Each structure stands twice: as structure tokens, then as C-alpha cells.
Amino acid sequence: AVLNRVQEWAAAWSAKDVKSYLAFYAEDFKIPGDASRADWEAQRNERISKPKSIIVRISKAKVNFIDDSHASVTFKQSYHASHLHNSASKTLVMVKSGDNWLIQEERTGK
């Protein structure tokens, strides 16, 4: 279920479906830097909407269950957009909310 959610998150991002993409983030998501949630969402909206196309692929995913309602997923993410191509290791800290797993924290690198 956790890996499926990560794949669905990547699919929403690739489809440039900002509303669905943002719905994968928990209310208590740790916003990078000092930005507010509204500012972070506006920035993500702009970055996802701007490119003509986006393809996000997940590979080598590993899930580590911390407890019944928390898991960490590490994977290699490849990102291809009309203006940028990159690949990075990423970790998502996931929290179970009802029947869904949501992203509570996102880390790039090890």
C-alpha cells in the first residue's frame, strides 16, 4: 500500500495534476525552509504547471515500517521535464491517515 501511494504520487506529478499531487502531503508536512504551507503550495503549483511535460519515475524503492502508522520509503527518483533532467536519491517519511498513506517529510540525498 505504501509503495502504491508513492507510485500514485509520482503519477499525479507526471500528469501535472497539482490538486491530486498536493493531496498526497499530510497536514503536518515539514515544509522545507521557512516557507508557509500556502507559499510552498503556490511554488509547487508553479513548478508543476510551467513545464510542457513532466515524467517522474521511481526505482529501487524500499519500505521501512517504523510502526503501524509510520513508514519511510527510499528510492531513486528520475525527473524529466522539458527544461530539466535529473536523478536523485529520495526518502519520503509517510504517515497513515485513515486508509491512506500521506507524505509527512521529504528528503533528497541519503
C-alpha positions in Angstrom: 0.0 0.0 0.0 2.8 2.4 0.8 4.7 1.8 -2.4 1.4 2.1 -4.4 0.9 5.6 -2.8 4.4 6.6 -3.8 3.8 5.5 -7.4 0.4 7.3 -7.4 2.2 10.4 -6.1 4.7 10.2 -9.0 1.9 9.6 -11.5 0.0 12.7 -10.3 3.2 14.7 -10.6 3.8 13.4 -14.1 0.2 14.2 -15.1 0.8 17.7 -13.8 -2.3 17.2 -11.6 -1.4 19.8 -8.9 -4.5 19.3 -6.8 -4.0 15.5 -6.6 -0.3 15.9 -6.1 -0.7 18.2 -3.2 -3.3 15.9 -1.6 -0.5 13.3 -1.0 1.0 15.6 1.6 -0.1 15.4 5.2 -1.4 18.5 7.0 1.7 18.4 9.2 4.1 18.0 6.3 7.5 19.5 7.2 7.8 22.4 4.7 11.5 22.9 3.6 13.0 26.2 4.8 10.8 28.9 6.4 8.0 29.0 3.9 4.4 28.8 4.9 2.2 25.9 3.6 0.4 28.4 1.3 3.7 29.7 -0.2 5.1 26.2 -0.6 1.9 25.0 -2.4 2.0 28.1 -4.7 5.6 27.3 -5.5 4.8 23.7 -6.2 1.9 24.7 -8.4 4.1 27.0 -10.5 6.9 24.4 -10.8 4.5 21.7 -11.9 2.3 23.8 -14.2 5.1 25.6 -16.0 6.9 22.7 -17.9 5.3 21.4 -21.1 5.7 17.9 -19.8 7.0 16.1 -16.7 7.9 12.4 -16.2 8.8 11.2 -12.7 10.0 7.6 -12.4 10.6 5.8 -9.1 13.1 2.8 -9.0 14.8 0.7 -6.4 12.1 1.6 -3.8 12.5 0.1 -0.3 9.9 0.5 2.5 10.9 0.5 6.2 8.0 0.4 8.6 8.8 2.4 11.7 5.5 1.4 13.4 1.9 0.6 12.3 1.3 4.2 11.1 4.7 5.4 10.0 7.0 4.2 7.2 10.0 5.5 5.4 10.4 4.9 1.7 13.8 5.3 0.0 14.1 5.3 -3.8 15.9 6.7 -6.8 13.8 9.4 -8.5 14.4 10.4 -12.1 12.8 13.6 -13.1 12.5 14.6 -16.8 10.8 17.9 -17.8 11.0 20.0 -20.9 13.7 22.2 -19.2 15.4 19.9 -16.7 16.6 16.3 -16.3 17.9 15.0 -13.0 18.2 11.9 -10.9 18.5 11.8 -7.1 18.1 9.5 -4.1 15.0 10.5 -2.1 13.3 9.5 1.2 9.7 10.0 2.0 8.5 9.7 5.6 4.9 8.5 5.3 2.2 8.6 7.9 -1.1 6.6 7.8 -4.2 8.7 7.8 -7.4 6.7 7.7 -6.9 4.3 4.8 -4.3 6.4 3.0 -0.6 7.0 3.4 0.5 10.6 3.3 3.9 12.3 3.0 5.0 13.8 6.2 8.6 14.6 5.3 10.6 14.6 2.1 14.4 14.4 2.0 16.7 14.4 -1.0 20.1 12.6 -0.8 20.9 9.9 1.7 
